[in-house]
Amino acid sequence: MDSIDLDVLKTCEAWLAAGRRCQLVTVIKTWGSSPRPIGATLAICEDGSVVGSVSGGCIEDDLVDKVRANGIELARPGIVSYGISADEAHRFGLPCGGTIELAIEPLSQDSRIGELLKRLGEGELVERRVALATGAVSLARADAGAVQRVEDGVLATIHGPRWRLFIIGAGPLSRFLAQVASGMDYRVVVCDPREEYRSGWNLPGVELVHAMPDDLVIEARLDARSAVVALTHDPKLDDLALMEALKSEAFYVGAIGSRLNNEKRRERLKLFDLGDAQLARLHGPVGIYIGSKTPAEIAISIMAEMTAVKNGVPAGLLVPHAAARQQEPDGAPCAVPPQSTL
């Protein structure tokens, strides 16, 4: 889950532990344009303190004003809508006449926020079910494909650990990629057994691991919220890690290198009994084509492709680097690096 929504839960736990009343607001449906996605959360304390976001400003102001004026009034969860009329859409800053539906839940020690946070800390994907008529809460392990929904008077929200990125190799490109991914709220782990590459590495918030990459990939128990990108150019380090990643549920697996080198890599991986479907999951050369040349630009190219895959963007809307044309429209050579760098 995004760190902003994790902070909402942690703040709710702290308020409850201090004996303060609060309520949790969750986006459950949107129509038209909406600044925040389904599942986004906001918490409001009885004194009007707030953390999180469900709209980007105006709706939060209205919700907070009501709490400041009347306190936490709800005894059980309720559902409210904003922006149904054009006037309301304009008043609450919803673009293009958008409409947003929110669940507002008064929290208590029975809301099981602490238990939810504990299970999230253990890496579990959790479904939290709230009976709208009574406020009763239950927690259960969620399936990988579970989605938030309201059915039979129950609001089911899905909470999971942060998205993870495992980078094989601690070179300059890895540093830029780790910085961009961290800024996008990934938990980033960089793995490199080579001391000469690890020395001098100092990137706050990014874990640096001294281990063989394939061992790390196995121990990480990759799930559908995990990505692996191999950046060493060394088959001894990259190939075994890629083999394990391609056999996992990781949503994205990529490798640096030229088209020729990636074809050779695929031939080597076939020797490890990987099937065609598994090999087809490998993004190599990694990234989408944006004419990138520098390590920083290449990192953006990689994160752009990873983000598109994560968000379910159809492959036909992207131009992978592997499919980039060799000639620009005017006939000049295409500025595609020789794939020692991409």
Helices and strands as residue ranges (DSSP letters): H 3-17, E 22-31, E 41-45, E 50-52, H 58-70, E 78-82, H 86-91, G 95-97, E 99-106, G 109-111, H 113-121, E 126-131, E 137-141, E 149-151, E 154-159, E 164-168, H 172-183, E 187-191, H 195-198, E 207-209, H 213-220, E 226-230, H 235-246, E 252-255, H 259-270, H 276-279, E 282-283, H 295-310, G 315-317, G 321-323
